[in-house]
């Protein structure tokens, strides 16, 4: 059943839900292009073999079909032919050898080490069922949405990922940017991705990892170098205290009193033991870092929009949308939920 579930998840992941277009056929970076080229080469070779075998079979069926005037005698039988046996032995060996060499070259290229020590690096840790993204060069951690700079003709900007697992085997896969690589407990794997166009690219865990495997989604946001530098600078800052005055154009409509009460309840409850909020005494590592929660587009590893309505639903009872998730139902009162949400939406 696990194998069937994994195969189904991979088939679903390769198709764009809106356009129903297989994403692996529309690469947006050199790693994905290398995989797509390899795929088309294998398809071309297999197509030629199929046409040759099928064509030969059709010719033989037509030419040597039974006829009314054949009588009862069998046609001449051929017992062994060295040229034919040599052909059907050497030809497949040559095909397999060529494909093996091409695959090996592609794998070596995809597993290559970074060309420079200052290349962008991200530590990726898979959890049941969310993603932790640590930017060690910049000193902060975020979750579920990986942000990287776009490359252009003048400058390649690859991002090298250090892949680890906190519990079971996961697999990091963003079809339009790269192939999948497993995250294995007790082992560190590596891969790199590079995007040649801006946008948001969807991915997911491609290895069955438990009941909510299908809801362990990835979003890679590719932005311009200038926007990436701005995002890095913002993520490095601590969360603003809820009493701090915010600009009038701020999307937050929370009253200061509600945010202050929510901040107090968050720190009093077990929330602060599981989550980190920079600039506070909440330093938990069990759940996602919430320092800049509202800078993310989605909640719960990409399964819902990040807005007040969904945030309220998630805090009130996470198991409604992600049964068995590690975040417990705290059985909070409606007042507590509202106050905590009031505080959460100030974490911009």
C-alpha positions in Angstrom: 0.0 0.0 0.0 2.9 2.4 0.8 4.3 1.8 -2.7 1.0 2.4 -4.3 0.4 5.6 -2.3 3.9 6.9 -3.2 3.4 6.2 -6.9 0.0 7.9 -6.8 1.5 11.0 -5.0 4.2 11.2 -7.7 1.7 11.0 -10.5 -0.4 13.8 -8.9 2.7 15.9 -8.2 3.7 15.9 -11.9 0.5 17.5 -13.0 -0.4 21.2 -12.7 -3.8 21.3 -11.0 -4.9 24.3 -13.0 -3.7 23.5 -16.5 -3.4 19.7 -16.2 0.0 20.0 -17.8 2.8 17.7 -16.6 5.2 20.0 -14.8 8.2 17.8 -15.4 7.8 18.7 -19.1 8.1 22.4 -18.5 11.4 22.8 -16.7 12.3 26.2 -15.2 15.9 25.6 -14.4 19.0 23.7 -15.6 18.6 20.7 -13.2 15.1 20.1 -14.4 16.1 20.7 -18.0 18.7 18.0 -17.7 16.1 15.5 -16.4 13.6 16.5 -19.1 16.3 16.0 -21.8 17.1 12.6 -20.4 13.5 11.7 -20.3 12.9 12.6 -24.0 16.1 10.7 -25.0 14.8 7.6 -23.3 11.3 8.1 -24.8 12.9 8.5 -28.3 15.0 5.3 -27.9 12.1 3.3 -26.6 9.9 4.7 -29.4 12.3 3.5 -32.1 12.5 0.1 -30.5 8.7 -0.1 -30.3 8.3 0.9 -33.9 11.0 -1.6 -35.1 9.6 -4.5 -33.1 5.9 -3.7 -33.8 6.6 -3.1 -37.5 8.5 -6.3 -37.9 5.8 -8.2 -36.1 3.1 -6.8 -38.4 5.1 -7.6 -41.5 5.7 -11.2 -40.3 2.0 -11.7 -39.3 0.9 -10.5 -42.8 3.6 -12.3 -44.8 3.6 -15.6 -43.0 -0.1 -15.8 -42.2 -1.9 -19.1 -42.9 -3.3 -19.4 -46.4 -5.9 -21.8 -47.8 -3.5 -23.4 -50.2 -0.8 -24.0 -47.6 -1.7 -27.6 -47.2 -0.8 -29.5 -44.0 3.0 -29.3 -44.4 4.9 -26.9 -42.1 7.0 -24.1 -43.7 10.8 -24.5 -43.5 12.0 -24.2 -39.9 15.1 -22.2 -39.0 17.1 -23.7 -36.1 19.6 -21.1 -35.0 21.3 -18.2 -36.7 24.5 -16.6 -35.4 24.0 -13.3 -37.2 20.5 -12.9 -35.8 21.5 -14.0 -32.3 24.5 -11.7 -32.4 22.3 -8.8 -33.5 19.7 -9.2 -30.8 22.4 -9.5 -28.2 24.8 -6.7 -29.2 22.1 -4.1 -30.1 20.4 -4.1 -26.7 23.8 -4.1 -24.9 24.8 -1.0 -26.9 21.5 0.7 -26.2 21.7 0.0 -22.4 25.4 1.1 -22.4 24.6 4.5 -24.1 21.6 5.1 -21.8 23.7 4.2 -18.7 26.5 6.6 -19.7 24.0 9.4 -20.3 22.3 8.8 -17.0 25.6 8.6 -15.1 26.7 11.9 -16.6 23.4 13.5 -15.7 23.5 12.2 -12.1 27.1 13.5 -11.7 26.1 16.9 -12.9 23.1 17.0 -10.7 25.1 16.0 -7.6 27.9 18.4 -8.3 29.5 20.5 -5.5 29.0 24.2 -5.5 31.5 26.2 -7.6 32.2 28.8 -4.9 32.2 28.9 -1.1 29.8 31.9 -1.1 27.1 30.1 -3.0 23.7 30.3 -1.4 23.0 27.4 0.9 19.8 26.2 2.7 19.5 23.4 5.3 16.2 21.5 4.7 14.8 19.4 7.5 11.7 17.2 6.8 9.2 16.8 9.6 5.9 15.0 9.8 4.4 16.9 8.0 6.1 20.2 7.3 9.4 21.6 6.0 12.0 23.5 7.9 14.3 25.9 5.9 17.4 27.2 7.7 19.5 29.9 6.0 22.8 29.4 7.9 24.7 32.2 6.0 22.0 34.7 7.1 21.2 33.4 10.5 17.4 32.7 10.4 14.9 29.9 9.9 11.6 29.8 8.1 9.1 27.0 7.1 7.3 25.4 4.2 8.1 28.2 1.7 11.6 28.3 0.2 12.6 31.7 -1.3 15.5 31.8 -3.7 16.9 34.4 -6.2 16.3 34.1 -10.0 19.2 33.5 -12.3 19.8 35.4 -15.5 22.0 35.2 -18.6 24.8 37.2 -16.8 24.7 35.4 -13.4 23.8 31.9 -12.3 22.4 31.7 -8.8 22.2 28.1 -7.8 21.0 27.2 -4.3 22.5 24.2 -2.6 20.3 22.2 -0.3 21.5 20.1 2.7 18.7 17.6 3.2 18.0 16.0 6.6 15.1 14.3 8.3 13.9 14.7 11.9 11.8 11.5 11.9 11.1 9.2 8.9 12.1 9.1 5.3 10.9 12.1 3.3 11.7 13.2 -0.3 12.1 16.7 -1.6 10.7 17.2 -5.1 9.9 20.4 -7.0 9.3 19.0 -10.6 10.0 22.2 -12.5 13.3 22.9 -10.7 14.9 19.5 -10.0 14.5 15.8 -9.5 13.6 14.3 -6.1 16.1 13.5 -3.4 15.4 11.6 -0.2 15.8 12.9 3.3 16.9 9.9 5.4 17.1 9.9 9.2 20.8 9.9 10.4 22.1 10.7 6.9 22.7 14.0 5.1 22.0 14.2 1.4 22.6 17.1 -1.0 21.0 18.6 -4.1 20.9 21.9 -5.9 18.2 23.9 -7.6 18.3 26.9 -9.9 15.5 28.9 -11.4 15.7 30.8 -14.6 12.3 32.6 -14.2 10.5 34.2 -11.4 7.3 32.8 -10.0 6.1 30.2 -7.4 6.8 26.6 -8.1 4.9 23.8 -6.4 6.4 20.6 -5.0 5.8 18.0 -2.3 7.2 15.1 -0.4 7.5 12.3 -2.9 8.1 9.5 -0.3 5.2 8.1 1.7 5.8 9.3 5.2 2.6 8.8 7.2 -1.1 9.6 7.2 -0.7 13.3 6.1 2.0 12.6 3.4 -0.3 14.1 0.7 -0.5 17.3 2.7 3.2 17.9 3.0 3.6 20.4 0.2 6.4 22.7 -0.8 6.3 26.2 -2.3 9.5 27.6 -3.9 9.2 31.4 -4.5 11.7 32.7 -7.0 12.2 36.4 -6.8 14.6 39.0 -8.2 18.0 39.5 -6.6 16.8 42.9 -5.2 13.6 41.4 -3.7 15.6 38.5 -2.4 18.0 40.8 -0.5 15.1 42.7 0.9 13.4 39.5 2.0 16.7 38.3 3.7 17.0 41.6 5.5 13.4 41.4 6.8 13.7 37.7 7.9 16.8 38.5 9.9 14.9 41.0 12.1 13.1 40.0 15.3 9.4 40.1 15.5 8.0 43.5 16.4 6.4 43.7 19.9 2.6 43.9 19.5 2.6 47.4 21.1 4.9 48.8 18.4 3.2 51.4 16.2 2.8 50.1 12.6 2.5 52.1 9.4 -1.1 53.1 8.4 -0.9 50.9 5.2 -0.1 47.8 7.3 -2.5 44.9 6.4 -2.9 44.2 10.1 -6.1 45.5 11.5 -5.6 44.1 15.0 -6.1 46.3 17.9 -3.1 46.7 20.2 -5.0 45.4 23.2 -6.0 42.2 21.5 -2.5 41.6 20.2 -1.0 42.2 23.7 -3.4 39.8 25.3 -2.7 37.2 22.6 1.0 37.6 23.1 0.6 37.0 26.8 -1.5 33.8 26.2 0.9 32.5 23.6 3.8 32.8 26.0 1.8 31.3 28.9 0.7 28.2 27.0 2.7 25.4 25.5 2.9 27.4 22.2 6.2 29.0 23.3 7.7 25.6 24.0 7.2 24.4 20.5 7.6 27.5 18.3 10.3 30.2 18.0 9.4 33.9 17.7 12.5 36.0 17.4 12.9 38.7 20.1 10.7 36.8 22.6 11.3 34.0 25.1 9.5 31.6 22.7 12.4 29.4 21.5 10.8 26.1 20.8 12.2 24.0 18.0 9.5 21.3 17.7 7.2 23.3 15.4 7.8 25.9 12.6 9.5 29.2 13.3 6.7 31.8 13.5 8.9 35.0 13.6 7.5 36.2 10.3 4.5 34.0 9.9 2.4 36.4 7.9 5.1 36.9 5.3 4.2 33.4 4.0 1.4 32.8 1.6 0.1 29.5 3.1 -0.4 27.7 6.3 0.2 24.0 7.4 2.7 23.2 4.7 0.7 24.7 1.9 -2.7 23.2 2.4 -4.5 26.5 3.1 -4.2 30.3 2.5 -2.5 32.3 5.2 -5.3 34.6 6.4 -7.3 35.3 9.5 -10.0 32.9 8.7 -7.8 29.9 8.1 -5.4 30.8 10.9 -8.3 30.8 13.3 -9.5 27.5 12.1 -5.9 26.0 12.3 -5.3 27.2 15.9 -8.7 26.2 17.1 -8.3 22.5 16.0 -5.4 21.6 13.6 -6.8 18.0 13.2 -9.8 19.3 11.3 -7.5 19.8 8.3 -4.5 17.6 9.1 -5.6 14.7 11.2 -2.8 13.3 13.3 -0.6 16.3 13.0 1.9 17.0 15.8 0.3 20.3 16.7 -2.3 19.3 19.4 -5.8 20.6 19.9 -5.2 22.9 22.9 -9.0 23.2 23.5 -8.8 27.0 23.7 -11.8 29.2 24.3 -13.0 31.3 21.5 -11.6 34.4 23.3 -8.2 32.8 23.6 -8.2 31.8 19.9 -9.2 35.3 18.8 -6.5 37.0 21.0 -3.8 34.6 19.8 -4.8 35.2 16.1 -4.8 38.9 16.8 -1.1 38.5 17.9 -0.2 36.1 15.1 -1.2 38.4 12.3 1.2 41.0 13.7 4.1 38.7 12.9 4.7 40.2 9.5 
